[in-house]
Amino acid sequence: MRTIAHAAAVAAAAIWLAGCTEVAQEPGKSYAGKEDGKPYASDLFKGDKAKWEGALAERSLKQNEYVRMQDNKK
């Protein structure tokens, strides 16, 4: 019985001490992938930022439940 208690105490101390270690916080390698382009530079909008903003505004109206419910009443 005493060896089980001793083993449990050693295991608890090991777990408690493991929580005291510090993880290295140095930055890793920088991202070497491609640079992000403009969202409106696709084939759909062909670089027209105003057309892209209009499409976003129209899409947000379809996500508003109050506006959608008014369309169903007509």
C-alpha positions, 0 to 999 in steps of 0.5 A: 500500500505504501509503494502505491502511495509513494508512486502516486506522489511521485507521479503527481510531483512529476505532473506538477513540475511539468506544468512549470516548464516554459515553451520557447516563444521565438518566431518560427520561419516566415511565410514563404508562400505567394502574396495575397492579391486584392479580392476584387482582382479576380476574373469575376470583377476584373479589378473593379472595386466598386462592382466588388463592393456592390456585390458585397452589399447585395450579399449582406442584404440577403443575409438580413432576415428582416429584409428577407421576410419582407420580400416573402410578404409581397 
